[in-house]
Every structure is written in structure tokens, then in C-alpha cells.
């Protein structure tokens, strides 16, 4: 198994910041939570954009358990965003957070965005975690709302990640990739496909970034030191996506 290699988080001499961003659908933490925590810790992320965080009974306690088990803190989201959750390391200073509930289509699952603006090494960075609809037309409409939200965040640099329930040839995926950098397509490092974890054949999960952010590498962290295939299969029903990005200084 080839070892994945990505730059470590750091602040450069020119004031730019190298950050690690992890996108992960955790299936309401219904699987092996210890394996899940081991995977996240091994990825050493500054930001974790979670989908399908616990939304019902004692959801805050379960989210806190995930944060404590990974050495991170809760930034925002959870049930109040209909599932997307944001975690961060102490490297990030929180400026503001906002949970966004999307229009509800009768008979379909409620969706939302967990968003925040943080400062890392003095640079303001917008963050948005999403989990788009299984229904094609609703999914495309949600992709448009996502881009509107990115524009409305009022920051130059934004990172978006999530479970798109779409493949790169799909309309919603293509809409996002037409406006934002699809980080895996820009600089692939690690695996491409994220679903299902035991025999991945589809790229449903992705990290995107606005144009001023430099993509240093992005992919499924198979082979990353500390990440085992057994843990990836046991943790949840999606594989994570890890990106290393360089964000310009203030």
C-alpha cells in the first residue's frame, strides 16, 4: 500500500498558512467510534467538515465525545444544521458561525450547511460543510444555494467540503467545480473514490476551495501513517478526504 504524503500544518515566513482540511461523513457515529477517532487523529486536521453528525437524542453529548476523542473542539453545526458539523484545532480562532437550514421538500430529508469564519495565522477563512440531497433537482438547487452562501460570507478565501451525493460528471458536482477548485482534480494525492469503503467505486465526497488558495494535495488518506484499512472500513460508510492547502497571508 503506497504511503500518502501531504505537507504538515504550518505558518510560512511570508505569513501564509498551510492547513489540513478533512471532509468526513460519519453516519451519525453508528459504527466504530474508536476507529473513527483514530482516523481523524492520524490525519492531523486543522478543520474537520463532518456530514451526518448525530442529530437526535443527546446529539450534543455525542458530538462532544467525537471532539474530545480527536483532540479538537466543536466549531458549529450538528442538529441545528441538519447534520453538517464543524470541528477545529486550537490553531483556528473563531470569528463567527452560522447554521443554515435549506428549504424543505415534502417527503425528503431536511438539509443544511454548517458555516464559519475563522482566522488561521491572521488570515480570515470561510468554511462550509454540506451534505446535498439524494434527489437530482433538489441537489442542483442546493448547489446553487451553496455558491450563493459562499459569495455572502464576505471573505476572500473559502473552503467547502462534503458529501455531494453526486459524482464528478453530475450536474451539481460540475456546478460547484465550475466555480470552485475541485482539490482532488487540481492535485491528487491519495485515493480518489470514497464510497463504499470496502470497495470504493464512486467519488461522492470532495473538498473545494476558492481560487486564491493553493492546493498542495488532496485525496483519500489511504496509506497515511496511522491510518489503517481496517479503521477506514470500520469507522463509517464513507472514506474521508484530506486536503493540504496554502492560504495566503493577511
N, C-alpha and C positions, 0 to 999 in steps of 0.2 A: 504494500500500500504506500503510495507516494506521500511524502510529508508536505502539508500545506505550509507556505511561508508568507507571512504578512508583517509589515512594519509594526513595531510596538508603539503604543501611545506615547507622545512626547510633545514638547513645545520647542520649535526650532528657533535658531538665533534671529531670524528675521521676523519673529512674532507669530508666524503661522503655527497651527496646531495640527498634529497628526492624531486622529481619533479612530477608535474602533466602534463600529455600529453593528449590532446584531439584530436580525429580524427572526422571530420565532413564534410559531403557532403552537401553544402548549396544551390544547384540547382540555381546557378547564382543569388542568392538573389532575386528570383522572388516571394517569399512567404512573410510571416510576418517578416519583418526585426527587429522589436522591440522584438518579441518573440525570434527570433534567438539570439539577443544580450543578452536577459535575461538568456537564457540557458547557453551561453558561460560564462557570468559573474559569474553565480552561480557555475559553475564547477571550477572556480579559477585556470585556467591553467597557467603553465609557457610557454608551447608551444602548439600552435594550428596548426594542419596539416589539411588544408582545401582542399576539392575537389570541382570541378565545381564552382570555383570563377568566377566572371564576366570576360568575355574575349573580349567583343566588345565595343560598344560606351561608352566612358567615364569610362572605366573599372578601371583605377587608382583611380578616384574620388570615385567610389563605394567601392573599397577595403579600401580606407582610411576611408570611413564612417563606415565600419564594425570594423576597428581597433579602431576608436575613440569611438564607441558605446560600446566597450568591455573593454576599458582601456588598450589596447595592442598596439603594434607597428608592422608595416609590416617588416618582415624579408626578404622575397624574393618571387618570383614566380608570379602567376597571368597569364595574357595572354601570357607572354613570356615563360611560362612553359606549355602552352596549358590547363590551368585550375587549377592545384595544386598551392596552396598559403601557405605561412608560416607566422604565427603571433607569437609574443613572448612577454613576460613581460619584465620589465626592469631588472629582475634578470639575464637575459641572455646577455652576451657580445658577439657580433658578430665577428667572425674571418674571415669568407669568406662565400660567397653564390655562387651558380651556378644553372642556369636553364638549363635543359636537354630536348631537343626535340627528341622524338623517331622516328625511321623510319616510314614513312607514307605509309600505304597500300592503293592503289587507291580505292576510294569509301567508305573508313572508316574514322572515326573521328581521327584527329591528337591527339596524346597523348604525355605526357611529365612527367618529375619529377621536383619538386622544392626541392633543396637540400641546406644545410648549415652546417657549423661547428661553434658551439658556445662554450662558456665557461660558466659553471654554478658552482659557488663555486670553481673555479680554475680547474675544470675537463673539458677536451675537449669532446664534444659530437657531433656526426654526426646526422643529421636529414634529413629525406626524406619523402615527401608526394607524393602519387601516385594515379592514377585512371586508372585502367587497362581496356583493350579492352573488348567489348561485344563478340568478336569473339574468339572462344576457342583456336585456334592455335596461333593467334597473341597474345592473353593474356599470353599463356605459354612462348612465346618468350620474351615478355616484363618482365615477372617474372625473366627470366634468366638475362636480361639486368639490372634489379634492383639489383640482387645479385652481378653482376659484379661491379656496381656502389658503392655498399656498401664496397666491397673489395678495390676499388680505392680511397676511401675517405681519407685513411691514418690516421684513428683514431681507437682507440681500441674499443670504445663504440659507438653504433649507434642505433637510434630509427627509425623505419619505420612504417608508418600508411597510411591507405587509403581505398578507395572503390575498392575492388578487382574484382567486377562483377563476383564473384565466391564464392562457398560455401566450407566449410572445406573439403568435400570429393572430390572437384575438383582438377585437376592436378596442376593448377597454385598456388592455395592456399596451397596444400600439398607440392609443391616445396619450397615455402617460409618457411612454418612451419618446413620443414626438415633441414633448415639451421639456422633459427632464432627461438627465443622463441615466440610462439603464446601466448600473455599475458593473454587472457581470459582463454585459456586452462590450463595455469600454475596456476593462482589464480583467479578464477571467483568471482567478486563482482558486483552486479547489474545484469541487463538483458543480455541475450545472443543475441537475434535476433534484427536486425537493419532495416529490410525492409519488408513491407511498414510500416510507422509509426503508422497508425491507427490499424493495426492488424499484428504485425511483425511475420514473419514465416521463414525468411532467415537471416543468418549471412553473409552479404556481406562485412561488414566493420570490420577492425581489426587493432590492434596495435601489432607490433612485436619489439623485442629487441635482441641485441646480447647477448652472453652467460654470460658475466661478469656483467650484470645488474640484480639486484634483483627485481622481480615483487612482489609488495605489494598488488596489487588488480587491476582488470580491468573489465569493463563491461559498458553496457548502464546505464547512471546515472538516471534512473527512481527512484523517491523517494529521491534523493539527496535534502537536504534543499535548497529551492529556485527554484527547477526545477519542473514545473507542467506538468501534462499530456497534458493539453490544449496547453501549449507552445511547447512541443515536437511535437505535431501533426501539429501545425500551422507554425512552423519555416521553414520546408523544407520537402522533401520526403524521407529522411533517418533519423534514430536515430543516435545520436553521440555515440562514445566510449571513455570513460575516463579511463586512467591508472595512477596509482601511482607507481613510480619506484624509486629504490635507486641506484644511480650511484656512484661507488667507487671514493674516493678522489684522487687527483693528486699524 
